[in-house]
Amino acid sequence: LGEVALLERLIEDLRLLALADAGQLPLYPEALVPAQLLRDAQRSFAQQAAERDVTLRLELADGLPELTADP
């Protein structure tokens, strides 16, 4: 089951790359708060980092402006 999930993710990644390469990848930009985006990324990779004895640390400046991007 784990291998099937990995293959599904790889296939989806390849599909997205093919769409991007063909210039057909739709983007849905929205306002994002950089600090929250970085916290979410840190949370997403925390387990992998811990398994490798790596500490992820954020040092965020105050008042970072919003950005527009496709999350």
DAWOCOR-V440413 format. One record per helix or strand of 2 or more residues. SS is the DSSP state (H for helix, E for strand). FROM is the first residue (numbers start at 1). TO is the last residue. Records with the same first field share a line. If there is no record, write none. Layout:
SS = FROM-TO  FROM-TO
//
This chain:
H = 2-21  34-51
E = 30-32  67-69
//
